[in-house]
């Protein structure tokens, strides 16, 4: 059974970390702009594209209609033509490293309408020397649970109150050489980040 050791130091974010966090959630956003009285829409990703992005289009029966992989640094602006497709609801998804955007569109006889937009954020983990930064865009201000552990022990575990933009920094200098897993849980979703400490 794992044992919890004394928490190591948690440091306040430095100015460098503040500048870093300012750009972490610039994100890759998806925009869908229907043309008036047309079954076409302009589909665009925010520029610059900060990470690889996959775009999917599904019909109302969850059949894949379209799929593209977009490289980091690319410019993505396309006209999607739904005139050959049946009327109904379609789902357009852009899925990148830190953000998944899901848009539901309704294709009518002579027009397209964006019905809803949903954002799914993932935590951002960054290492600067021995400092681990965790940042998570948390619109619902849900509580989060973080642990840092190896195969034998838990070195840190805490349930934390969620802010709209959750930020936490850890100094891992006191950890011994080895491999560690940082676990992050929120709203029933679980994420893991792996650290290898060589010194």
N, C-alpha and C positions, 0 to 999 in steps of 0.2 A: 504493500500500500504506500502511496506517495505521502511524503511529509512536506509541510510548508515551512520554509526557512524564513528568517527575518527579511522583511522587504529591504531591498537596497535603496540607495538614494534616488529620489525623484527630483530632477532639477527643474528650475524655472526656464521657460523658453528664452533663448537669447535673441538679440536683435537679428542675427543671421537667420535663426529659425522663423522669426516673424516674417522676414522677407520671403523665405522659402514657402511658408504657408500661404502667402498672398497669391502665389501662382499655382498651388497644388490643385485647387479646384476650379481652375479656368475651364477644365472639362472639355469633352467633345460632345457638343449639343447637336441635336437633330432638329431641322426646321422643315416643315412641309407647308408650302404655300399653294393652294389650289388656284387654277386659272378660272376666271369667271365664265359661266356658261360653257364649260368644257370638262371633259373627263380626263384632264391632264393636271399634273401638279409639279411644281418645282421642289425637288428634294435636295437639301443642302446640309453639309456638316460645317460646324464652326471652324474657322481657320485662325491659327495654325492647328492642324490635327496633331495632338500631343502624344498619341499612342495609336497602335494598330486598332482598326475598327472593323467589325463585321456588321453588314446590313442584311436584314432579312425582311421579306414580305410574305405574309401568310394570308390565306383566304379564311372565310368564316368556319371552315371545317378543319383548320390547322394544316392545310396542305401548303407546302413551300412553293411560292410563286416566283420568288427571285432571291438571289443571294450573291453578295459581293464582299470581298476582303479588301480593305483600303489600307495602304501603308502609311506609317507615320510621316508627317511632313507633306502629305499630298493635299491637293485641293479637290474637294468633291462637290460638284453641282450638276445635277442631272434632271431631265424632264421625264417623269414617269407617266406613261400613257396607259390608262385603264379602260380605254374605249373597247378593247377586245374582250374584256372580262365582264362577268355577270354583275348585275347590281347586287349590293350587299355590303357587308362590313369586311374590312381588311385591316391587318395589323402590320405596321412598319416599325422595325426595331433597329436601333443602332446600339451595338454592344462593344464598349471599349474597356480598358483596364480598370478604370475607376468609376465609370458611369454607364448605366444602361437606360436608354430612353425608349419608351414604348408609346406609339401613337396609334389610336384607332381612327380609321377614316371610313366614311360612308360614301360609297359610289352610287349615285343616283342616275336617273335617265340622261340628264345633260349637265351634271355637276358633281363636284366632290366636296365633302365637308369633313373637317377635322373634328371628331367627336370628343376625344379625350387625350390627355397626355399624362404619362406616369414616369417618374424618375426613380431609379433604384441606384443608390450610392454605395460604393464599397470603400472601406477604410484605406487610407494611404499610409504606407510604412516607408520611412526613409532613415538611412543611417548616415550620420556625420561623425566620423571617428568612432568614439565609444558612446555616442549619444543616439538613442533610438527615438524618433519622433513618430507619433501616431496622430493622424488627423482624419476626422470623419464628419461629413456633412449630414446633419441629423435634424431634418425639418420637423419631425414629430417630437424632438427632444426626449427620445427614449433612453432609458438607463442602459449602460453598457457594462459588460463584464470582461476584464482583461486578466490573463495569466501569462507568466513566463516560466517555462519548465523545460527540463530535459527528460531523458528516458526514466530517470529515477526519482527526481525531486521537483517540487513546485517552489520556485524562488520568489514569486510574487503572484498574488491573486487578490482582486478587489472588485466589488460592484460599485460602479460610479454613476453619479447623476449625469444625465445627458444634457448637454447644451445644444443650441441650434448648430453651432460649429464646435465639435468636441475636439480638444487638443490635449495631448499628454506627452511628456518627454521623460525618458529614463536614461540614467547613466549605467551602462553595463560593464564598466571598468572592473568592478569587483568580482565579476563572474570568472570562473576558471576557464581554461581552454576547453573547447568542445562545441557541440551543436545544440541549439536551443530552439524551441518553438514558442512563438508568441501567438496566443489565441485571443480572438476578439469576437464577442457575441453580442448581438443586438436584434431585438424583435424576432427571435427564433432562428436567425441566420448566424452561421459560424464561419469565421475566416481564420486562416493561419498564415503566419509569416515565419520563415526559417532564417536563423542567424548562425553563422559559423564564426567562432571566436578563436583566433590563432595565437593570440598573445595573452 
